[in-house]
Amino acid sequence: MEVLKTADVFRQMVKWQVLATLIAALLCYFLAGMHGALSALAGGSAAIVGGFAASCVARRSDNKKQADAILISLLKAEATKILVIVLLLWLTFKIYTNMVPLALILGLAAAALLSGAAFFALNEKSDEKV
């Protein structure tokens, strides 16, 4: 039986996040027009890019076996993710003058919530294959 690799889990999680962001953008398009859709895309993109940055930091601990080193690496990855998301949202607020804040939050929330849900679902799927 085949166990899901970390890269496969990350790819599946990104697919779920992109799908959630697109659905949020479509909903915001019908509710608030083009600026709502673009705002939702900006929010979802911030979460996706933050997750990617965190995965790059977390991968550095792949060869580590000590629990404290792994924990520190995961905390660094989470801090990186939050920093990247905050930075991208700040840039969005500064650059995009016609932003719809509620749509931005909806896109961010959709991508962020789906990343956690996808991770746990894919982790359970991997555990069942073992």
C-alpha positions in Angstrom: 0.0 0.0 0.0 1.2 3.5 -0.8 1.5 6.2 1.8 0.9 9.8 0.8 4.1 11.8 0.6 4.5 15.3 2.1 4.6 16.9 -1.4 1.4 15.1 -2.4 -0.4 16.2 0.7 0.8 19.8 0.0 -0.4 19.7 -3.6 -3.8 18.4 -2.6 -4.1 21.0 0.1 -3.2 23.8 -2.4 -5.9 22.4 -4.8 -8.5 22.6 -2.0 -7.4 26.2 -1.1 -7.5 27.4 -4.7 -10.9 25.9 -5.2 -12.2 27.5 -2.0 -10.7 30.8 -3.0 -12.3 30.6 -6.5 -15.7 29.8 -5.0 -15.4 32.7 -2.5 -14.4 35.0 -5.4 -17.4 33.9 -7.5 -19.7 34.4 -4.6 -18.2 37.9 -3.9 -18.5 38.7 -7.6 -22.2 38.2 -7.5 -22.6 40.1 -4.2 -20.1 43.0 -4.7 -19.0 42.9 -8.3 -15.5 42.7 -9.8 -13.8 44.5 -6.9 -15.4 42.0 -4.5 -14.1 39.1 -6.5 -10.6 40.6 -6.8 -10.6 41.3 -3.0 -11.5 37.7 -2.3 -8.8 36.5 -4.7 -6.3 38.7 -2.8 -7.3 37.3 0.5 -7.2 33.7 -0.6 -3.9 34.2 -2.4 -2.3 35.6 0.8 -3.2 32.4 2.7 -1.9 30.2 -0.1 1.4 32.0 -0.5 1.8 32.1 3.3 1.2 28.3 3.4 3.8 27.8 0.7 6.4 29.9 2.6 5.6 27.9 5.7 6.1 24.6 3.9 9.5 25.8 2.6 10.6 26.6 6.2 9.1 23.3 7.6 10.8 21.2 5.0 14.2 22.1 6.5 13.3 19.8 9.4 12.7 16.7 7.3 16.0 15.2 8.3 15.8 16.1 12.0 14.9 13.3 14.5 14.8 15.3 17.8 11.4 16.4 18.9 12.6 19.8 20.1 14.3 20.6 16.8 11.1 19.6 14.9 8.9 21.6 17.2 11.1 24.7 16.8 11.1 24.3 13.0 7.3 24.0 13.0 6.9 27.1 15.1 9.3 29.0 12.8 7.1 27.8 9.8 3.9 29.0 11.5 5.5 32.4 12.3 6.7 32.7 8.7 3.2 31.9 7.5 1.6 34.5 9.7 4.2 37.1 8.8 3.8 36.5 5.0 0.0 36.7 5.3 0.1 39.9 7.3 2.6 41.4 4.9 0.5 40.5 1.8 -2.7 41.8 3.4 -0.9 45.1 4.3 0.3 45.4 0.7 -3.2 44.7 -0.5 -4.7 47.4 1.7 -2.0 49.9 0.6 -2.1 49.2 -3.1 -5.7 48.2 -3.9 -7.9 51.3 -3.3 -11.2 49.7 -4.4 -10.9 46.7 -2.1 -14.0 45.2 -0.5 -12.8 44.3 3.1 -15.5 41.7 3.8 -14.7 39.9 0.5 -11.0 40.0 1.4 -11.7 38.4 4.7 -14.0 35.8 3.1 -11.3 34.8 0.6 -8.7 34.6 3.4 -11.0 32.6 5.7 -12.0 30.1 2.9 -8.4 29.4 2.0 -7.2 29.2 5.6 -10.0 27.0 6.9 -9.7 24.7 3.9 -6.0 24.3 4.4 -6.6 22.9 7.9 -9.4 20.7 6.8 -7.5 19.4 3.8 -4.5 18.6 6.0 -6.5 16.6 8.5 -8.5 14.8 5.8 -5.4 13.9 3.8 -3.5 12.9 7.0 -6.4 10.5 7.9 -6.4 9.1 4.4 -2.6 8.5 4.6 -3.1 6.8 8.0 -5.7 4.4 6.6 -3.3 3.3 3.8 -0.6 2.2 6.3 
